[in-house]
Amino acid sequence: MKIVHVASEMFPYVKTGGLADVVGSLARALARKNHEVTVFLPGYRSVLEHPEVEPLLRRTRRLRIEMGDMFMTGDVRVFSPAPNLTVHLICREEFFDRKAPYGNGERDYEDNHHRFIFFCKAVVEVMRLTNLDADVVHGHDWQTGLLPLLLRATEQRHRVNLAMHTVHTIHNLAFQGLFPMKSFYRTNLPTELMGIDGVEYYGQASMMKAGILFADRITTVSPQYAEEIQTSDYGCGLDGVVQLRADDLLGILNGIDTDTWNPATDALLPGNFSAADLGGRKLCRSELLKKAGFDPRFSGPVFGMVCRLTEQKGVQLLLANRAFFERENVRLIVLGSGDGLLEEGMQELADALPDKVYFRKVLDEKFSHLVEAGSDFFVMPSLFEPCGLNQMYSQAYGAVPIVTRVGGLIDTVTDIDDEPADGTGILIEPTAAGLAGGLERALDLRMDRAAYDAVQQRGMGRDFSWEKAAEVYDAFYEELGA
Ligand SMILES: Nc1ncnc2c1ncn2[C@@H]1O[C@H](COP(=O)(O)OP(=O)(O)O[C@H]2O[C@H](CO)[C@@H](O)[C@H](O)[C@H]2O)[C@@H](O)[C@H]1O
């Protein structure tokens, strides 16, 4: 099949979160299954300058994209990182040659809607100019929400077929790509679409709503989240819209890329290990403690956390449990950046308890691997979690996850008390008190060394590989064509 993925992130070229991991692994897994896979990405500075990309890049064609009452130019650069896999970069310096994909750290860029309208239009234009004729065009998250509409509009206008089927995947419904309705004319789509049955969302235009309403099929990244987003508690105001498409919605669990996330071969670790031989894990643990400025011989419980510092990830629940870290002889190592107030809160906790809490406020891929490989417990108290990847990484790396009973966390972690023979982690309610209970249960588990080891072994034995997830996508794409 000819499968086109369109996204704003792809590991290892540009990553702010889990979206990048998923696009990178899914595209590669499908290419390995002999599909002809094309990925479209914005030509961000980080991608153009990436050492694995620069030497392979070919500039192919110039673009002239209609944006309302004017035309904007751009160009396309192409590289092929693996057999059956081609990546097209949509380049326009004014839009994408910036330090970060969506904002400057303090606030989002004010022209994000123009940037992603341009991106989607350019993708459609390249598909038209190259006669790509895809079986499936698969867009990810709000940045590509307008793609199904733009694609079908171009097909009508030019009387061509660009794609048999369109799919839109929701990785996180909390980010919706809202923009002022007065900018809708930039899409050159019919004005009827500006109403409630179209892209309108409380007076603004919503790119996510457009994707949900107008793609042929919708997927999200876990079966549990597919149910949750149809409720007002988790629907972020779009639950009614999701319900309308319930028959066309499917939850497909993400996988983990075992080329990148395998403790037995991980080149980013100071020592490798497996369930059968945990020797290298001890080395990772002491290296992690050392890097955090603690005594590497510390033998008590080590808690790790890696995430975007946002409310979604429950950082405030962790901060509310300060008393636990004051009281207990434990270590807490947090890697993450994001929301300014949460960063301040974490820094304050680390400053107040320098012998117990370490906070690293950067994006650091290597350190994230070390946290998974060296912690005894991985803390993930998300308020909601479409799928979540770190709880899978932590099971594979032998860090017992403490996660909330939400979304994909329910689908991927089994509670040790609910199912003592199969338990791989600790499930908690998404509240400060829930986390307090989870941290206490972790201490109890750690005291019983045999029980801890059994939980760790079961987690490491789980198969979360992308090969499994890609098979589900494969069957899903086949069924679209049926
Ligand atoms: N400071 C830092 N340094 C290094 N690495 C860091 C980091 N902060 C975060 N990361 C990495 O970013 C990724 C986060 O992935 P998640 O899936 O857990 O969350 P995210 O909310 O970004 O993704 C959304 O999309 C994904 C993909 O579908 C869903 O799993 C998820 O539930 C949804 O919220 C992990 O690979 C993690 O290690």
Ligand as a Chemical Component Dictionary entry (heavy atoms), coordinates in Angstrom:
data_LIG
# 
_chem_comp.id                   LIG 
_chem_comp.type                 NON-POLYMER 
_chem_comp.pdbx_formal_charge   0 
_chem_comp.three_letter_code    LIG 
# 
loop_
_chem_comp_atom.comp_id 
_chem_comp_atom.atom_id 
_chem_comp_atom.alt_atom_id 
_chem_comp_atom.type_symbol 
_chem_comp_atom.charge 
_chem_comp_atom.model_Cartn_x 
_chem_comp_atom.model_Cartn_y 
_chem_comp_atom.model_Cartn_z 
_chem_comp_atom.pdbx_ordinal 
LIG N1  N1  N 0 12.645 16.647 29.288 1  
LIG C1  C1  C 0 12.615 15.582 28.505 2  
LIG N2  N2  N 0 13.758 15.074 28.007 3  
LIG C2  C2  C 0 13.734 13.980 27.192 4  
LIG N3  N3  N 0 12.624 13.341 26.815 5  
LIG C3  C3  C 0 11.467 13.812 27.277 6  
LIG C4  C4  C 0 11.388 14.942 28.137 7  
LIG N4  N4  N 0 10.083 15.180 28.416 8  
LIG C5  C5  C 0 9.377  14.239 27.776 9  
LIG N5  N5  N 0 10.201 13.407 27.099 10 
LIG C6  C6  C 0 9.850  12.265 26.245 11 
LIG O1  O1  O 0 8.684  12.605 25.497 12 
LIG C7  C7  C 0 7.884  11.439 25.346 13 
LIG C8  C8  C 0 6.558  11.677 26.029 14 
LIG O2  O2  O 0 5.652  10.803 25.537 15 
LIG P1  P1  P 0 4.196  10.550 26.137 16 
LIG O3  O3  O 0 3.530  9.657  25.203 17 
LIG O4  O4  O 0 4.331  10.012 27.516 18 
LIG O5  O5  O 0 3.531  11.962 26.267 19 
LIG P2  P2  P 0 2.992  13.198 25.366 20 
LIG O6  O6  O 0 2.010  13.800 26.275 21 
LIG O7  O7  O 0 4.113  14.017 24.899 22 
LIG O8  O8  O 0 2.282  12.595 24.082 23 
LIG C9  C9  C 0 0.922  12.557 23.589 24 
LIG O9  O9  O 0 0.989  11.688 22.443 25 
LIG C10 C10 C 0 1.500  10.398 22.776 26 
LIG C11 C11 C 0 1.663  9.637  21.471 27 
LIG O10 O10 O 0 0.472  9.172  20.976 28 
LIG C12 C12 C 0 0.606  9.690  23.776 29 
LIG O11 O11 O 0 1.231  8.490  24.168 30 
LIG C13 C13 C 0 0.381  10.582 25.008 31 
LIG O12 O12 O 0 -0.536 9.975  25.890 32 
LIG C14 C14 C 0 -0.089 11.949 24.564 33 
LIG O13 O13 O 0 -0.299 12.815 25.683 34 
LIG C15 C15 C 0 8.649  10.287 25.935 35 
LIG O14 O14 O 0 9.451  9.690  24.960 36 
LIG C16 C16 C 0 9.526  10.999 26.984 37 
LIG O15 O15 O 0 10.650 10.260 27.346 38 
# 
loop_
_chem_comp_bond.comp_id 
_chem_comp_bond.atom_id_1 
_chem_comp_bond.atom_id_2 
_chem_comp_bond.value_order 
_chem_comp_bond.pdbx_ordinal 
LIG N1  C1  SING 1  
LIG C1  N2  SING 2  
LIG C1  C4  DOUB 3  
LIG N2  C2  DOUB 4  
LIG C2  N3  SING 5  
LIG N3  C3  DOUB 6  
LIG C3  C4  SING 7  
LIG C3  N5  SING 8  
LIG C4  N4  SING 9  
LIG N4  C5  DOUB 10 
LIG C5  N5  SING 11 
LIG N5  C6  SING 12 
LIG C6  O1  SING 13 
LIG C6  C16 SING 14 
LIG O1  C7  SING 15 
LIG C7  C8  SING 16 
LIG C7  C15 SING 17 
LIG C8  O2  SING 18 
LIG O2  P1  SING 19 
LIG P1  O3  DOUB 20 
LIG P1  O4  SING 21 
LIG P1  O5  SING 22 
LIG O5  P2  SING 23 
LIG P2  O6  DOUB 24 
LIG P2  O7  SING 25 
LIG P2  O8  SING 26 
LIG O8  C9  SING 27 
LIG C9  O9  SING 28 
LIG C9  C14 SING 29 
LIG O9  C10 SING 30 
LIG C10 C11 SING 31 
LIG C10 C12 SING 32 
LIG C11 O10 SING 33 
LIG C12 O11 SING 34 
LIG C12 C13 SING 35 
LIG C13 O12 SING 36 
LIG C13 C14 SING 37 
LIG C14 O13 SING 38 
LIG C15 O14 SING 39 
LIG C15 C16 SING 40 
LIG C16 O15 SING 41 
# 
